[in-house]
Amino acid sequence: MNKQLGKTGRKSVKIGVSLLWIMVGMGVGGGNSRLLAQEGLEDFSHWAGLCRTLLEQGQYEEAVAACDAAIALNTNDPIVWSDRADALFALTQYAEAVASYNQAIERDPNNSLLLTKRCSGAVELSQYDEAVASCDTALRMDNNWETQSPAVAWYHRGVALSRSGQIEEALASYEWAIKINPNYSIALAGRCGILVELGQGAEALTACDRALQVNQNWGTLNPAVAWANKARLLKSQRRYDEALAAYDRALGLEPNDAISWTEQGIILGILGRHPEAQLSFQWAVKINPESSFTLLHQCANLNRLGSYEPAKAACEMALQEGDGNWGDLGPAYAWVQLANALTGLANYEEALAASNKAIGLNPQLADAWSNRSVPLWHLKREQEALAATERAIAIAPGSSLAWFNQGRILTGLGRYNEAVDAYNRALRGDANVGDRPTMADIWVNQSAVLYRLERYAEAVASADSALGMAPKSAPALYNRALGLMALRRYGEAVTTYQRAIQINAENADFWAGKGIALRFLEEYGDALAATQRALELNPSHSQALINQEIILEEMNQPDPTSRN
């Protein structure tokens, strides 16, 4: 909520203990006639003062009831209507709040603060044109701001314009508010947010830092809004660690901000910290279970974790029961992620249908075409799969995902030189961002294709590039070991297989490869032990069975160099 408003001027009154007991016992909030009947307290000033006191104490439902009692005695007082509206606003009952502000304005039409309050309420109802008109009237009247100033109207006008997408006009409004009140932190934070959208990073950072340095005039908000805007700026600059620190500050001040939790999760996902990202998304969903924006990103993150069933559920929730607020992505991207989840569940026909739905919503969404290629490939429709990647590349020539998928398809078709070229293009694209494959993934696949082309030294070099980015990548270690074996560098191969085993000791391929390398080094005892471990994990492992037979034969042969 964007509330930076004062209360209209009537002195508070203290509440007697007995009256408080009577009110609580009656269940205040809907029993206005019963309130009037108690103790014969039919006194407007008393109820109006009580309304104000309860409002200031944060007892908003009780305040509304007291205001109603006052209004029943005198409908013509604008102050009590305003106090009633303030209490309703605090209860997030914005339509009723605006109706009460209208009643107050009808009785005091030249009150700029009342007009500004109505402007703020209209913003919360997404009635942005009406909000701007009300704030404009307040500024034109320029009368009776009480403890406030025209800066507050300029600020709320900026909020309305910003939410309606008129960001240049919103920026001008925020700047007018700051010109009137240079220490207006919430307006400085708003200006920061607009400048982030406009890509004016240096000015945005100055505005956010100024808001935090001044640290006053936040209204009912707090510095969390400035920290969150600063975090968005740092994210846009790919200063991810600093952005995470800023989100930590924002969420420490405002832990119920679902958007900040979601955006923190997005950054953690970009950094490959998917389990941590999932925790952030879970908090966000707990706060706002119907946020399409959050559910979509939760679905995407679950796909990256390989948790396809819950990913499917999250995407379906976003599409079927979400609030329709998608952020910058739109529902087509939710269909893309649903297709990914269905592909992971091997529901290829359904995945293809979901991809087609995404393309129907947005034919220029490269990811939809690229991901469409995957179920097509699994359905043995290879040429259609390849055509889908070509369409994605035509739309987004720098899409690492499109080139990566094309490389995989070309590899499956045995077109290895073309696959190498596709992976090289993927390496020059937008890898490591969002749903793009990581550079390590691309290097791993590149090494496998180079191995098939018998370019063994290059295969090892590609695997080393992957390991430089992901030192614990078991596939990269395995590919490296295969290349070293082909180069007859058996000692290095043994060391590499052992590193892979330390990551995944249950992989029979790693043990079998180690056994073969040790046999070439004529370390038969260790070779047999490794090979037998591979067979324990996979009794039908063909290479391990052959290697065991060879080892046993060689162990039983006399050493031809020895003399009897």
Secondary structure, 3 states (H helix, E strand, C coil): CCCCCCCCCCCCCCCCHHHHHHHHHHCCCCCHHHHHHHHHCCCHHHHHHHHHHHHHCCCHHHHHHHHHHHHHHCCCCHHHHHHHHHHHHHCCCHHHHHHHHHHHHHHCCCCHHHHHHHHHHHHHCCCHHHHHHHHHHHHHHCCCCCCCCHHHHHHHHHHHHHHCCCHHHHHHHHHHHHHHCCCCHHHHHHHHHHHHHCCCHHHHHHHHHHHHHHCCCCCCCCCHHHHHHHHHHHHHCCCHHHHHHHHHHHHHHCCCCHHHHHHHHHHHHHCCCHHHHHHHHHHHHHHCCCCHHHHHHHHHHHHHCCCHHHHHHHHHHHHHCCCCCCCCCCHHHHHHHHHHHHHHCCCHHHHHHHHHHHHHHCCCCHHHHHHHHHHHHHCCCHHHHHHHHHHHHHHCCCCHHHHHHHHHHHHHCCCHHHHHHHHHHHHCCCCCCCCCCCHHHHHHHHHHHHHHCCCHHHHHHHHHHHHHHCCCCHHHHHHHHHHHHHCCCHHHHHHHHHHHHHHCCCCHHHHHHHHHHHHHCCCHHHHHHHHHHHHHHCCCCHHHHHHHHHHHHHHHCCCCCCCC
